[in-house]
Amino acid sequence: MSGLPDFYAVLHIGPEVTAGEVGRAYRSLLRRYHPDTRPLPATPADAAIEGKALQEIMAAHAVLADPVQRALYDHRRKVTGAARGRSSGARPARAGAAAGQPQIIVGPLRWERPGGLSQ
């Protein structure tokens, strides 16, 4: 996918999982690759492999655990996959989506005081 890492593959999950399942997969892999959970000291080669895996796991969790970042990542994945003619693994569009129904667009969030109240 032209430089875009597959965070779902890193965490061994699919794009349809819930936020709770992302957290469970992250914690499971963290226990497996974190140096503090190792019963014996690692060889330098094992430490390098585990360190790289741990960085990938933490990067994947940072994106997939945040709903806004995950939506942006999924959008980039879909666009990149469509541009290359590949399926992004996303579900097919609903029957009414092409019939003029509005799509949900995720953008930057901005907090405002309710009712325009000022302090």
VENQUI-V820528 format. One record per backbone hydrogen bond with DSSP energy under -0.5 kcal/mol. NH is the residue of the N-H (numbers start at 1). CO is the residue of the C=O. If there is no record, write none. Layout:
nh=[NH:NH]
co=[CO:CO]
This chain:
nh=[4:5:7:10:11:12:13:17:22:23:24:25:26:27:28:29:30:31:32:33:34:37:38:47:48:49:50:51:52:53:54:55:56:57:58:59:60:61:62:63:64:65:66:67:70:71:72:73:74:75:76:77:78:79:80:81:82:83:84:85:86:97:98:99:100:101:105:107:116:117]
co=[1:3:5:6:7:9:8:14:18:19:20:21:22:23:24:25:26:27:28:29:30:34:35:43:44:45:46:47:48:49:50:51:52:53:54:55:56:57:58:59:60:61:63:65:66:67:68:69:70:71:72:73:74:75:76:77:78:79:80:82:81:94:94:96:97:96:103:105:113:114]
